[in-house]
């Protein structure tokens, strides 16, 4: 839900759950999540900038990898 100044109350939590329920019940959930992963890892300049990786290395080593495996990759720590 992002950064908040206060803890969400029960109604806010229920609203968030109900607003995404169709997504979680969808037969296409894995496709939707894979698309989300693609947009984050393959297309996001911010991700490349966050890890200080140039385009060539990103495509060779990190393109379409799971975001957690990218974050934990020892080559990113210098």
TIRO-2110 file (N, C-alpha, C; in Angstrom, 1 decimal):
// TIRO-2110
0.8, -1.2, 0.0, N, 1, A
0.0, 0.0, 0.0, CA, 1, A
0.9, 1.3, 0.0, C, 1, A
2.2, 1.1, 0.1, N, 2, A
3.0, 2.3, 0.0, CA, 2, A
3.2, 2.9, 1.4, C, 2, A
3.9, 4.0, 1.4, N, 3, A
4.2, 4.7, 2.7, CA, 3, A
2.9, 5.4, 3.2, C, 3, A
2.8, 5.3, 4.5, N, 4, A
1.6, 5.9, 5.1, CA, 4, A
2.0, 6.6, 6.4, C, 4, A
1.3, 7.6, 6.7, N, 5, A
1.6, 8.3, 8.0, CA, 5, A
1.0, 7.6, 9.1, C, 5, A
-0.1, 6.8, 8.9, N, 6, A
-0.7, 6.1, 10.0, CA, 6, A
-1.0, 4.6, 9.5, C, 6, A
-1.3, 3.8, 10.4, N, 7, A
-1.6, 2.4, 10.1, CA, 7, A
-3.0, 2.4, 9.5, C, 7, A
-3.2, 1.6, 8.4, N, 8, A
-4.6, 1.6, 7.8, CA, 8, A
-5.5, 0.9, 8.8, C, 8, A
-6.7, 1.4, 8.8, N, 9, A
-7.8, 0.7, 9.7, CA, 9, A
-8.4, -0.5, 8.9, C, 9, A
-9.2, -1.2, 9.6, N, 10, A
-9.8, -2.5, 9.0, CA, 10, A
-10.6, -2.2, 7.7, C, 10, A
-11.3, -1.1, 7.7, N, 11, A
-12.0, -0.7, 6.5, CA, 11, A
-11.1, -0.5, 5.3, C, 11, A
-10.0, 0.2, 5.5, N, 12, A
-9.1, 0.5, 4.4, CA, 12, A
-8.5, -0.9, 3.9, C, 12, A
-8.2, -1.8, 4.8, N, 13, A
-7.6, -3.1, 4.4, CA, 13, A
-8.6, -3.8, 3.6, C, 13, A
-9.9, -3.9, 4.1, N, 14, A
-10.9, -4.6, 3.4, CA, 14, A
-11.2, -3.9, 2.0, C, 14, A
-11.1, -2.6, 1.9, N, 15, A
-11.3, -2.0, 0.6, CA, 15, A
-10.1, -2.4, -0.4, C, 15, A
-8.9, -2.5, 0.1, N, 16, A
-7.8, -2.9, -0.7, CA, 16, A
-8.0, -4.3, -1.2, C, 16, A
-8.4, -5.2, -0.3, N, 17, A
-8.6, -6.6, -0.6, CA, 17, A
-9.7, -6.7, -1.7, C, 17, A
-10.8, -6.0, -1.4, N, 18, A
-11.9, -6.2, -2.4, CA, 18, A
-11.6, -5.5, -3.7, C, 18, A
-10.8, -4.5, -3.8, N, 19, A
-10.5, -3.9, -5.0, CA, 19, A
-9.5, -4.7, -5.9, C, 19, A
-8.8, -5.7, -5.3, N, 20, A
-7.9, -6.5, -6.0, CA, 20, A
-8.4, -8.0, -6.1, C, 20, A
-9.5, -8.2, -5.5, N, 21, A
-10.1, -9.6, -5.5, CA, 21, A
-10.2, -10.2, -6.9, C, 21, A
-10.7, -9.5, -7.8, N, 22, A
-10.9, -10.0, -9.2, CA, 22, A
-9.5, -10.4, -9.8, C, 22, A
-8.5, -9.6, -9.5, N, 23, A
-7.2, -9.9, -10.0, CA, 23, A
-6.7, -11.3, -9.4, C, 23, A
-6.8, -11.5, -8.1, N, 24, A
-6.4, -12.7, -7.5, CA, 24, A
-7.2, -13.9, -7.9, C, 24, A
-8.4, -13.7, -8.2, N, 25, A
-9.3, -14.8, -8.6, CA, 25, A
-9.2, -15.1, -10.1, C, 25, A
-8.5, -14.3, -10.9, N, 26, A
-8.4, -14.4, -12.3, CA, 26, A
-7.6, -15.7, -12.7, C, 26, A
-8.1, -16.3, -13.8, N, 27, A
-7.4, -17.4, -14.4, CA, 27, A
-6.1, -17.0, -15.0, C, 27, A
-6.0, -15.7, -15.2, N, 28, A
-4.8, -15.2, -15.9, CA, 28, A
-3.8, -14.6, -14.9, C, 28, A
-3.9, -15.0, -13.6, N, 29, A
-3.0, -14.4, -12.6, CA, 29, A
-1.6, -14.5, -12.9, C, 29, A
-1.1, -15.7, -13.3, N, 30, A
0.3, -15.9, -13.6, CA, 30, A
0.8, -15.0, -14.8, C, 30, A
-0.1, -14.8, -15.7, N, 31, A
0.2, -14.0, -16.9, CA, 31, A
0.4, -12.5, -16.4, C, 31, A
-0.6, -12.1, -15.6, N, 32, A
-0.5, -10.7, -15.0, CA, 32, A
0.7, -10.5, -14.2, C, 32, A
1.1, -11.4, -13.3, N, 33, A
2.3, -11.3, -12.5, CA, 33, A
3.5, -11.3, -13.4, C, 33, A
3.6, -12.2, -14.4, N, 34, A
4.7, -12.2, -15.3, CA, 34, A
4.9, -10.9, -16.0, C, 34, A
3.8, -10.4, -16.5, N, 35, A
3.8, -9.1, -17.2, CA, 35, A
4.3, -8.0, -16.3, C, 35, A
3.9, -8.0, -15.0, N, 36, A
4.4, -7.1, -14.0, CA, 36, A
5.9, -7.2, -13.8, C, 36, A
6.4, -8.4, -13.7, N, 37, A
7.8, -8.7, -13.6, CA, 37, A
8.5, -8.2, -14.8, C, 37, A
8.0, -8.4, -16.0, N, 38, A
8.7, -7.9, -17.2, CA, 38, A
8.8, -6.4, -17.2, C, 38, A
7.7, -5.7, -16.8, N, 39, A
7.8, -4.3, -16.8, CA, 39, A
8.8, -3.8, -15.8, C, 39, A
8.9, -4.4, -14.6, N, 40, A
9.9, -4.0, -13.6, CA, 40, A
11.3, -4.3, -14.1, C, 40, A
11.6, -5.5, -14.4, N, 41, A
13.0, -6.0, -14.6, CA, 41, A
13.5, -5.7, -16.0, C, 41, A
12.6, -5.7, -17.0, N, 42, A
13.1, -5.6, -18.4, CA, 42, A
13.0, -4.2, -18.9, C, 42, A
12.1, -3.4, -18.5, N, 43, A
11.8, -2.2, -19.1, CA, 43, A
12.1, -1.0, -18.2, C, 43, A
12.4, -1.2, -16.9, N, 44, A
12.5, 0.0, -16.0, CA, 44, A
13.9, 0.5, -16.0, C, 44, A
14.1, 1.7, -16.4, N, 45, A
15.4, 2.4, -16.3, CA, 45, A
15.7, 2.6, -14.8, C, 45, A
14.7, 2.8, -14.0, N, 46, A
14.9, 3.1, -12.6, CA, 46, A
15.6, 1.9, -11.9, C, 46, A
15.2, 0.6, -12.3, N, 47, A
15.9, -0.6, -11.8, CA, 47, A
17.4, -0.6, -12.2, C, 47, A
17.7, -0.3, -13.4, N, 48, A
19.1, -0.3, -13.8, CA, 48, A
19.8, 0.8, -13.1, C, 48, A
19.2, 2.0, -12.9, N, 49, A
19.9, 3.0, -12.2, CA, 49, A
20.0, 2.7, -10.7, C, 49, A
19.0, 2.0, -10.1, N, 50, A
19.1, 1.6, -8.7, CA, 50, A
20.3, 0.8, -8.5, C, 50, A
20.6, -0.2, -9.4, N, 51, A
21.7, -1.1, -9.2, CA, 51, A
23.0, -0.6, -9.9, C, 51, A
22.9, 0.5, -10.5, N, 52, A
24.1, 1.1, -11.2, CA, 52, A
24.7, 0.1, -12.2, C, 52, A
23.8, -0.4, -13.1, N, 53, A
24.1, -1.3, -14.1, CA, 53, A
23.8, -0.7, -15.5, C, 53, A
24.8, -0.8, -16.4, N, 54, A
24.5, -0.2, -17.7, CA, 54, A
23.7, -1.2, -18.5, C, 54, A
23.1, -0.7, -19.6, N, 55, A
22.2, -1.4, -20.4, CA, 55, A
22.7, -2.7, -20.9, C, 55, A
24.0, -2.7, -21.4, N, 56, A
24.6, -4.0, -22.0, CA, 56, A
24.7, -5.1, -20.9, C, 56, A
25.2, -4.7, -19.7, N, 57, A
25.3, -5.7, -18.6, CA, 57, A
23.9, -6.1, -18.2, C, 57, A
23.0, -5.2, -18.1, N, 58, A
21.7, -5.6, -17.6, CA, 58, A
21.1, -6.6, -18.5, C, 58, A
21.2, -6.4, -19.8, N, 59, A
20.6, -7.4, -20.8, CA, 59, A
21.3, -8.7, -20.8, C, 59, A
22.6, -8.7, -20.6, N, 60, A
23.4, -9.9, -20.6, CA, 60, A
23.2, -10.7, -19.3, C, 60, A
23.1, -10.1, -18.2, N, 61, A
23.1, -10.8, -16.9, CA, 61, A
21.7, -10.8, -16.2, C, 61, A
21.0, -9.7, -16.2, N, 62, A
19.8, -9.6, -15.4, CA, 62, A
18.4, -9.6, -16.1, C, 62, A
18.4, -9.4, -17.4, N, 63, A
17.2, -9.3, -18.1, CA, 63, A
16.3, -10.5, -17.9, C, 63, A
15.1, -10.2, -17.5, N, 64, A
14.0, -11.2, -17.2, CA, 64, A
14.3, -12.1, -16.0, C, 64, A
15.2, -11.8, -15.2, N, 65, A
15.5, -12.5, -14.0, CA, 65, A
14.5, -12.1, -12.9, C, 65, A
14.3, -13.0, -11.9, N, 66, A
13.5, -12.7, -10.8, CA, 66, A
14.1, -11.5, -10.0, C, 66, A
13.3, -10.5, -9.6, N, 67, A
13.8, -9.3, -9.0, CA, 67, A
14.6, -9.6, -7.7, C, 67, A
14.1, -10.6, -6.9, N, 68, A
14.9, -11.0, -5.7, CA, 68, A
16.3, -11.5, -6.1, C, 68, A
16.4, -12.4, -7.1, N, 69, A
17.7, -12.9, -7.5, CA, 69, A
18.6, -11.8, -8.0, C, 69, A
18.0, -10.8, -8.6, N, 70, A
18.8, -9.6, -9.0, CA, 70, A
19.3, -8.9, -7.8, C, 70, A
18.4, -8.6, -6.8, N, 71, A
18.8, -7.9, -5.6, CA, 71, A
19.9, -8.6, -4.8, C, 71, A
19.9, -9.9, -4.9, N, 72, A
20.8, -10.7, -4.0, CA, 72, A
22.1, -11.1, -4.8, C, 72, A
22.2, -10.7, -6.1, N, 73, A
23.3, -11.1, -6.9, CA, 73, A
24.6, -10.4, -6.3, C, 73, A
25.6, -11.2, -6.0, N, 74, A
26.8, -10.7, -5.4, CA, 74, A
27.6, -9.7, -6.3, C, 74, A
27.4, -9.8, -7.6, N, 75, A
28.1, -8.9, -8.5, CA, 75, A
27.6, -7.5, -8.4, C, 75, A
26.4, -7.3, -7.8, N, 76, A
25.9, -5.9, -7.6, CA, 76, A
26.5, -5.2, -6.4, C, 76, A
27.2, -5.9, -5.6, N, 77, A
27.8, -5.3, -4.4, CA, 77, A
29.3, -5.1, -4.6, C, 77, A
29.7, -3.8, -4.5, N, 78, A
31.1, -3.4, -4.8, CA, 78, A
31.6, -2.5, -3.7, C, 78, A
END
